[in-house]
Amino acid sequence: MSSYQGSNAGAARKVGPETLVGELMSNYRATISVFIRHKMMCIGCPVARIHDVEEACREHGISLDAFLGELDAAIAGTA
């Protein structure tokens, strides 16, 4: 499990390692660009509805903590 604290440490985070990829992209469309930037072809993937962010990062060789930070920034509109 991640030790991710992010910019929202202490607050209720909108995304975490256990967040489902498909749900994340549906609820926060701004996060789609983060997946594209990392060449993660999760958009439209049938596995996205059962795959969480931690699994996706592990499979694509991407740092979970850094990726979660980018997702937080996208959701906050600062990316």
C-alpha positions as CSV (number, residue, x, y, z in Angstrom):
1,M,0.0,0.0,0.0
2,S,1.1,3.5,-0.7
3,S,2.4,6.1,1.8
4,Y,0.9,8.8,-0.4
5,Q,-0.1,11.9,1.5
6,G,-0.6,14.4,-1.4
7,S,-1.6,18.0,-1.3
8,N,-4.8,17.1,0.5
9,A,-3.2,15.4,3.5
10,G,-5.6,15.5,6.4
11,A,-8.5,16.3,4.1
12,A,-10.9,13.8,2.5
13,R,-9.1,12.8,-0.7
14,K,-11.1,12.3,-3.9
15,V,-8.7,9.7,-5.3
16,G,-6.5,7.1,-3.7
17,P,-4.7,3.9,-4.6
18,E,-7.9,1.9,-4.3
19,T,-9.9,4.2,-6.6
20,L,-11.2,2.3,-9.7
21,V,-9.8,3.7,-12.9
22,G,-13.0,3.7,-14.8
23,E,-14.9,5.4,-12.0
24,L,-12.2,8.0,-11.6
25,M,-12.2,9.0,-15.3
26,S,-16.0,9.1,-15.3
27,N,-16.3,11.3,-12.2
28,Y,-13.3,13.5,-12.9
29,R,-12.8,13.8,-16.7
30,A,-9.8,16.1,-16.2
31,T,-7.9,13.0,-15.0
32,I,-8.1,11.4,-18.5
33,S,-5.2,13.7,-19.7
34,V,-3.0,12.3,-16.9
35,F,-3.5,8.7,-18.2
36,I,-2.9,9.9,-21.8
37,R,0.3,11.8,-20.8
38,H,1.7,8.5,-19.3
39,K,0.6,6.5,-22.3
40,M,-1.8,4.5,-20.2
41,M,-4.5,3.3,-22.6
42,C,-7.0,2.9,-19.8
43,I,-9.6,5.0,-21.6
44,G,-12.1,2.5,-23.1
45,C,-10.4,-0.5,-21.6
46,P,-12.9,-3.0,-20.3
47,V,-10.6,-3.8,-17.3
48,A,-10.8,-0.1,-16.2
49,R,-14.0,-0.7,-14.4
50,I,-12.4,-3.3,-12.1
51,H,-8.8,-2.1,-12.0
52,D,-7.7,0.3,-9.3
53,V,-5.1,3.1,-9.7
54,E,-2.5,1.2,-7.7
55,E,-2.8,-1.8,-10.0
56,A,-2.7,0.3,-13.1
57,C,0.5,2.1,-12.0
58,R,2.2,-1.2,-11.1
59,E,1.3,-2.7,-14.5
60,H,2.6,0.4,-16.4
61,G,5.7,0.9,-14.3
62,I,4.6,4.3,-13.0
63,S,5.3,5.7,-9.5
64,L,2.0,5.5,-7.6
65,D,2.8,8.5,-5.4
66,A,3.7,10.8,-8.3
67,F,0.7,9.6,-10.3
68,L,-1.7,10.3,-7.5
69,G,-0.2,13.8,-7.1
70,E,-0.8,14.4,-10.8
71,L,-4.4,13.1,-10.5
72,D,-5.0,15.4,-7.4
73,A,-3.7,18.4,-9.5
74,A,-5.9,17.5,-12.4
75,I,-9.0,17.3,-10.2
76,A,-8.1,20.6,-8.5
77,G,-7.6,22.2,-11.9
78,T,-4.0,23.1,-11.3
79,A,-2.4,20.7,-13.8
